[in-house]
Amino acid sequence: MALPEPITSLVAALNRLPGIGPRSAERIALHLVQSERADARQLADAVIRARERIQLCTNCGALTETSPCEICSDTRRDGSVVCVVEQPVDILSIEKSGTFRGKYHVLGGKISPLDGIEPDDLRISELEKRLEKEPIKEVVIALGTDVEGDATGFYLAKRLTRPGLKMTRIAHGLPAGTGLEFADELTLSRALEGRREMNQ
């Protein structure tokens, strides 16, 4: 028996969301159409309200309700250190670690000529303007370890180099709680290159 068209349309819409495959989309759709009408309307209203109210920070590119965002406006954060990330969600991941107290800059992607993404398609010129206006002394490159992430990091290091500015990259190594036998050669190589002295 085929599902009614409104349900198949809902399944197709849910299937376009990241991390939701066809079977999950179908289960969610069937759950929604069988739930209380008020619950379904509340979910729909929450999605529309979030989409209408959330914007990108005009300064750093983070997801925010007001611009500039809370992080850019927080005078307690270290404005001399800026962490460059690929997407706004990367800020959330770093913030959860609770170890970084500087500010951020979202590129909006990474250089990928095969996908038609060139440096001018990213928010690099906005970062250069920030380097002129703000007292930034260190730029931390926090991009993925794939080919495009590495290429973008090297490009930024070359393009942004200027006197008095320190360019660093986050260390890459072994995930916590795993043994060496589970690490690939590239991960082990980077872990060895990024080693640091242990406190005695």
C-alpha positions in Angstrom: 0.0 0.0 0.0 1.4 3.4 -1.0 1.5 6.2 1.5 -0.8 9.2 0.8 0.9 12.1 -1.1 1.1 14.5 1.8 3.1 11.9 3.8 5.4 11.1 0.9 6.0 14.8 0.5 6.8 15.1 4.2 9.2 12.1 4.0 11.0 13.7 1.0 11.4 17.0 2.9 12.7 15.3 6.0 15.1 13.1 3.9 16.8 16.3 2.7 17.9 17.1 6.3 21.5 16.1 7.3 21.8 12.8 9.1 18.2 11.6 8.3 18.0 8.7 5.9 14.9 7.4 4.1 13.8 5.0 6.9 14.3 7.6 9.6 12.4 10.2 7.5 9.5 7.8 7.1 9.4 7.0 10.8 9.4 10.7 11.7 6.8 11.6 9.1 4.5 8.8 10.3 5.0 9.9 13.9 4.2 13.5 13.1 1.0 12.8 11.2 -0.3 10.6 14.0 0.6 13.1 16.8 -1.7 15.6 18.3 -2.5 18.5 15.9 -1.3 21.0 18.5 2.1 19.2 18.8 2.6 19.2 15.0 1.7 22.9 14.9 4.1 23.7 17.7 6.9 22.0 15.9 6.1 23.8 12.6 5.9 27.2 14.4 9.3 26.5 16.2 11.0 25.8 12.9 9.6 28.9 11.2 10.3 31.1 14.2 13.9 29.9 14.4 14.5 30.4 10.7 13.1 33.9 10.8 14.9 35.1 13.9 18.3 33.5 13.6 20.9 35.3 11.4 24.6 35.4 10.9 26.7 37.8 13.0 27.8 40.6 10.8 31.2 40.5 12.5 32.2 36.9 12.9 29.5 34.9 11.0 28.2 32.9 14.0 24.5 32.0 14.3 22.8 34.6 16.5 19.6 36.4 17.2 21.2 39.8 17.6 24.2 41.2 15.7 26.9 41.4 16.8 26.6 38.1 18.6 27.2 37.4 22.3 30.8 36.2 21.8 31.8 39.3 19.8 30.1 41.6 22.3 31.7 39.9 25.4 34.4 42.2 26.6 35.7 39.4 28.9 36.9 37.3 25.9 40.4 37.7 24.5 40.0 39.9 21.4 43.7 39.3 20.5 43.1 35.7 19.5 40.7 34.7 16.7 39.8 31.1 15.9 39.0 30.6 12.2 36.4 27.8 11.6 34.6 26.5 8.5 30.9 26.7 9.6 28.9 28.4 12.5 28.3 24.9 14.0 32.0 24.5 14.5 31.9 27.3 17.1 29.4 25.3 19.2 31.8 22.3 19.2 34.8 24.4 20.4 32.7 26.2 23.0 31.6 22.9 24.4 35.2 22.1 25.2 35.3 25.2 27.5 39.0 25.8 26.8 39.0 28.6 24.2 38.3 32.2 25.5 39.1 34.2 22.3 36.8 35.2 19.5 35.8 33.5 16.2 35.6 34.0 12.5 33.5 31.8 10.2 34.8 31.3 6.7 31.5 29.8 5.4 33.3 26.9 3.7 36.7 25.8 2.5 38.6 26.2 -0.8 37.5 23.4 -3.2 38.1 24.1 -6.9 36.4 20.8 -7.8 33.2 22.1 -6.2 33.7 25.6 -7.6 34.6 27.2 -4.3 37.4 29.7 -4.7 38.9 32.0 -2.0 36.6 34.9 -3.1 33.6 32.7 -2.2 34.7 32.6 1.5 34.7 35.3 4.2 38.5 35.9 3.9 38.3 39.6 3.0 36.1 40.2 6.1 38.8 38.6 8.2 41.4 40.9 6.6 39.3 43.9 7.6 39.1 42.6 11.1 42.9 42.3 11.2 43.1 46.0 10.3 40.5 47.2 12.8 40.8 44.8 15.8 43.9 44.2 18.1 44.3 40.6 16.8 47.7 39.1 17.5 47.0 35.4 16.8 44.9 33.6 14.2 44.2 30.0 15.1 43.2 27.9 12.0 40.7 25.3 13.2 39.7 23.5 9.9 39.2 19.9 9.1 42.1 17.6 8.3 40.9 16.7 4.8 42.7 17.9 1.6 40.5 21.0 1.3 40.9 21.9 5.0 44.7 21.7 4.7 44.8 23.7 1.4 42.6 26.4 2.9 44.7 26.5 6.1 47.9 26.9 4.0 46.3 29.5 1.8 45.2 31.6 4.8 48.6 31.3 6.5 50.2 32.7 3.3 47.6 35.4 2.6 47.2 36.7 6.1 50.9 36.8 7.0 51.9 40.2 8.4 54.4 41.6 11.0 53.3 40.9 14.6 50.6 38.4 13.7 51.1 34.8 14.8 49.5 32.1 12.7 48.8 28.8 14.4 46.8 25.6 13.7 45.0 23.4 16.1 46.9 20.1 16.8 45.7 16.9 15.2 46.1 13.7 17.0 44.5 10.7 18.6 41.0 10.8 20.0 40.7 10.4 23.7 40.1 6.9 24.9 41.5 5.0 21.9 44.6 3.0 21.4 47.3 3.4 18.7 46.1 0.3 16.9 42.9 2.2 15.8 44.8 5.2 14.4 45.7 5.5 10.7 49.1 6.5 9.5 48.2 10.2 8.8 46.7 10.6 12.3 49.7 9.1 13.9 52.1 11.2 11.8 50.2 14.4 12.8 50.1 13.4 16.5 53.9 12.9 16.4 54.5 16.3 14.6 52.2 18.0 17.2 53.9 16.6 20.2 54.9 18.9 23.1 57.0 18.7 26.1 55.5 17.1 29.2 55.7 19.0 32.5 58.1 17.3 34.9 
